[in-house]
């Protein structure tokens, strides 16, 4: 059975899988249209798989923001696989490309790459959100609060971004919208003190999850990173082994700039996962693969639309399915 056939069968086998595939197909429509058209055009121009074919494929992948380093790795693996399988027809390479894209994401440990959020069974889960201003951090917190609450969890929010004008009000509005309590101080307050009060309140109210917003200014990177370190220390002091997740929120539409931000934050904080927002608004969704391959940080959540229900747990196979859906019937 071809890899395409396996993907198609998986995502059309039951209603739950169909709903996931629909979200990814819709959310990746811009990337897929650009990517599929270029791959199909490439295959149409090259009947045989030769060095020129791979050079042009390189350009297609780099244009999708898969990342130069990742593309080089992918091309090398494709060449070896094509040789091993004795493939000469360019049509057959499409399936191999999709296989290798999944392999790049999963790496050696499929289970490790596929894990979701690190939720505590019978204790408070603390999730810290970091990232520069404008990437959709506060909106992501609101959407995740809605998702977790719909799963039956008691959720609270903490407005730790006390520097950006309007940040506290924005999180408060999300609190009202999804009907969860928000712990906040006045603008300009000590972020660590707000987070401390949030933890104490979450404990006393027996909350299941505390989602913590943080500042995202990068004008003074050292000060920002020191502030984040201070917040983390406060959390660790109150709850050993917390925060249970440090999620870096990145805007997919910024492409390689998102990769640069990921490198900066991962050097300063122990980032455990990526939230990639606005994936539906870019034709360069390949940044998902670049982040995973070049930084070794799993993408845990993706934003596939503007609705409150459009924040999805990241599924690498669904991602590749959404990328190649137009070619599955070829």
N, C-alpha and C positions, 0 to 999 in steps of 0.2 A: 504494500500500500504506500503511495507517495505521501510525502510530508504534507502537501497541500490537502490531500484527501483526509488525512488524519485531523488536520486543523478544522476542515469543513465539517467533518463528522462530529467532532467534539462540540463545536459551537452551534450546531443545529440539532443536537441530540435530545435536548430537553429545554423546557421553558426558561429555567434559570440561566443556562448557558446562552440561550438566544438573547435574553435581556442584556447580559454582559457584552456579547458580541455586537449588539445594536448600539450600545453606548460607545464602544470603541470605534465602530465603523463610522458613526456620526461624528464623533469627536476628532477622528483622524482624517476626516474627508479632505482637508486641504493638503496635508502631507501625502495622503494616498494618491490623490489626483496628480500631484506633481511627480511623485515617485513612480507610480505605475505607468504613467505616460512615458516617462523617460526610459524606464526599463523595457517597456514594450517597443519603444522606438529603437532602442539599442539592439534588441533581439531581432527586430525586423531588418536592421541594417547589416547585421552580422549573422550569416547562416552558420558559420563555423566559429568555434571558440579559439581565439588566438590572442597574441600579445596586445594587439590593437583593441580588441574587445575589452580586455581587462583594464587597459589605460582609460578607455571611455567610461567604464563602470566605476573606476576610481573617482572620476569627476562627478558622476551622478551621486555617489554616496557622500562625497565631501559637500556638495551643494545641499544635501539634506541634513547637514550639520552632524553627521555621524562622528566627525572628528578625524583629523589626519592620522594620528597614531592608531586609532581604532580601524580606520579604513585600510591602512597598510597591513595590519594583522589579519583583517578579513580577506583581503585580496590574496595574501600568502596562503591562507587556509583553503580558499576557494580553488586556487591553482592546484594544490596538492590533492584536493578531493576530486576535482575534474580529471586529473591524471589517474587517480586510484580507480575511479569508476569508468575510465576510458570514455568520457563524455566528449562528443564532438559537436552535437547539435545545440545551438545556443538556447533553444526552447527549454531544454532540460536543466539549464543552469538556474532558471528562476526558482525552482524548488530547492536547489542547493543553497542559493542565497538566503532564502527564508530560514532554512535549517541552521545555517551558520549565524544568522542574526540572533536566533534564540540561544544558540550555544554561547555566543559572546556575552549575552546577558547572564545566563545561568552560571557560566564558568564550569568549575569542576563539581560544584555542589548545588544541584537543582533545588534541594530542600531549603538550603540556606537562602538562596536568592528569592524563593517564593514566599518567605514568611511575611506575615502582616505586622501590625503593631504589637509591641510587647506589653500586653495588658496583664495586670496582676489579678489573680483569681479571687482572693478574699481580702484584698487590701486596696488602699488608695493608689491609683495609677496617676503619676505626674508626667505630663508631656510638655516639654519646653519648645517653643517655636522661635527660630532665629531667621534672620534674612534682612536684606536691605529694604528701605521704604519703596513702596510702589509695586511690589511683586505679588500682592494679594494675600499677605500673611493673616491679617485680621479677618478677611472674608473666609479664608481657609479654616480658621479656628471656628467661626460661626457654622460653617457647613459640616465640619467634623462633629461639633456639638450636637447638631441636628441628627446626624447619622448615628452617633452613640446613644443619644436619647431614644431614638426610634428602636434601638436594640434592647431597651429596657434599663439602661444605665442611668444613674443619677450623676449629672454633669454640672460642674461649676467652672467659671472663667475667672481669670485674674488679669487685670489691665496693667501689665508691667511696662508698657511703652508709655512712659510719663513725659517724654520729651517732644514727640511730634504733636503739633497742634491738631486737635480733633481726634486723636487716636483713642482716647478714653471714651469719648462720645460714640465713636464708630463701634467699638466693642460693646458698649452698653446697648446700642441699637440692635446689635445681633443678639444680645442676651434677651431682649424683649421679643424679638422676632421668633426665636426658637424656644422661648420660655425657660431660660436657665439663669441662675443667679450670677451676677458679676461682682467680684470684689475689686474695689477701686479706691484710689486716693485722689488728691487734687493734682492738676498738671504741675510738673516740675518736682514731684515727690521722689524719694529714693526708691528706685525700682525693686531693690532687694527687700525693702520693708513691705512693699505691696505684696510681693510674692510670699513673704513670710506670713502676712495676715491671711493670704489666700489659702495657704496650707493649713493654718490653724482653723480657719472657718470650714474648710472641706472636711477636716477630721471631725470637728464637732457636729457637723451636719451629716456625717457618715456618707459622704459622697463617694462614688466609685471612681470618677475621673476628674482631674483638675487640669485644664488647658491654660497654659501661661503664655501671654503675649510678651514680647520684649522689644526694645528699641532697635531701629534699623539704620541709624545714621552711620555714614562711613566718612564723614568729613575728617574725623580724627579716629583712624582705625584702632590705634592703641587704646584710647579711652573706651571705645565701644567694646572691644574685646575684654578689657579689664572689667567693665561693668557686667558683661555676660559671665565672666569667671566668678565674680562676686555673687551673682544670682545663683549660679550652680552650687557654690559653697553653702549658701543659706539653705537650699533645698536638701543637699546631702546631709547637713547637720540635723535637719528636722526629720528626714526619712532616709535611712541608710539605703544605698543602691539606687536612689532616685537622683535626677530625673530618669524615668524608665525609657524615655525616648527624647532625643534632641533632634527635632525635625527642621531641616533647612528648607525654607520655601524659596523656590526659584521660578522665574517667569520664562516659560519655554520660548516665547517670542523673541527673547534677547539672544538666543543661540549660544555662540561661543562665550559671550559675556557671562552667561549663567554658569558655564564651566569654570570661568575665572573666579566668580564669586564662591563657588563650591570649594575651590582650592583654598581661598582665603579663610573661609569659616572653618573648614576642616582642620586647618593648621592651628587655629586658636581654640576650637571647642571640639568635644568628642561627638561629632555629628553621627547619629545612628541611622538616619534615613533622609531621603529627599522627598519633598512634595513639589511636584512640577505642575504649576498652574498654567492656564491659558493654552493648553496643548491643542485645543480646538481652533485657536487663532493663528496658528503658524503652519507653514509648509515645510518646516525644518524639524519635525518630530524626532529625527535621528539623534538629537541631543540626549535622549534617554539612554542610548547605548554608549555614547561617549562618556557620560557621567559614571555609569557602572563600570565600564572597561578601564578608564583612565584613573578613577579615584577609588574604585572598589566599594563605593557606597550604594546600597540598594535604593531604588526609587520605590517608595511605599504607598504613595497616594498620587493621583493625577487629577487635574481639573479638566473635564471634557465638555464644559459648557457653563452657562451663567446660572442655571437653576440650582436651588439649594441641594437637590439630589444628584447633581452632576459631579460631585467629588467621589472618585472611585478608588477602591483598593487596586494597586497596580498588579496586573497579570501579564507577564511577559509573552505568553502564548496568545492572549487576546490582543495584545499590542501588535504582534506580528500579523495576526489574522486581520486586524483593522488596516494594517499597512498593505496587505496583499489581497484583500477581499475581491478586488476587481479582477484579479488574475486567476482566482480559484476555479473558474469554469473553463479556463483555456485548455 
